[in-house]
Amino acid sequence: MAVSVPSADPGPTRPARHGAFHALTVAAVERLTDDSVALTLAVPPELREEYRHAPGQHLTLRRTGSDGGARRTYSICSPAPTADGPGPASLRVGVRLVEGGEFSTFAHKEITAGDVLDVMVPAGRFVLEPAAAPAAAHYAAVVGGSGITPVLSIAASLLAARPDARFCLVRSDRSAASTMFLDDVADLKDRYPDRFQLVTVLSREEQEAGLPSGRLDQARLTALLPALLPVAEVTGWFLCGPYGLVQGAERALGELGVSRTRVHEEIFHVEDTAPQTPTRISAPAHGRVTARLDGRSGTWPVQDGESLLDAVLRGRADAPYACKGGVCGTCRVFLVAGEVRMDRNFALEADETDAGFVLACQSHAVSEEVEIDFDR
């Protein structure tokens, strides 16, 4: 995917966003399932405004003292603070064990209450601001596995802030024993029985009541969703989970006539069969990247085959990133000048790439001079 400077500027510069970490203490570690835990992080009073977050945003966690080592992005599952209230005294995230995952293995086997982690300030655009929701809004979500995490914050924040709003959650898990935040979701159902609709599908286990087991693929969702709610009247859709589930849900909604502008996506895992293949790009001779970060600019050479992020990191170790796989979107930047090519993109929406945003971890210089802005 080649990207050049767009014809129109995306608007005024947003507040500075940086990759600096703060040390936060782990207040609690809660075992959710055999392969998942919830970490509660205490936020000291002097940092609470920095950790004010919108429903659906995420945190990047790193071992304290690890210089660019094991880091991973995890969505905040706790409700967001109200606009007129104080910042959060604590933040809660869910961590599912991933085979071979360095940080998730560390979280499951080593982290205990009282430990200290480096935590980046909240980021992400998979959000729903309750104050911006229209009157009598009706939202829906289709999630798989740990994709419940940001949607739990979104649903809880919306329903608490807007007594006229409704939320329908369709969730898919392997079995009841592997279902994360089972009690939290049940509590939402108890608190808002008339406004929170819950539909659970288990792919590898039959339920005593409810829908038959099996995967939530495109065909099944196309038939199921109109039977659950008035699809055309839903204000917005939130799809979160593995790549296959999110893509199947997107195609199902397209078949049902839902405008793509009403669909929001976040992918937690990209299967090996994902139809995007990295392409090696030879950087132009004497290629250079100029980057603006937290109001300061610098210029660095781009080596052959090197991503823009890696080139910037040599001079600015605080440049924000997490997965380096084109999934989390932490390294999103605005392309000010020049041309780049992205290997993979599972994080940016079409309107973002059209406006000139790219993922620094996946972008390679095509022109000799490239300028990017982390502060947009």
Order of alpha helices (4+ residues) and beta strands (2+ residues): beta-beta-beta-beta-beta-beta-alpha-beta-beta-alpha-beta-alpha-beta-alpha-beta-alpha-beta-beta-beta-alpha-beta-beta-alpha-beta-beta-beta
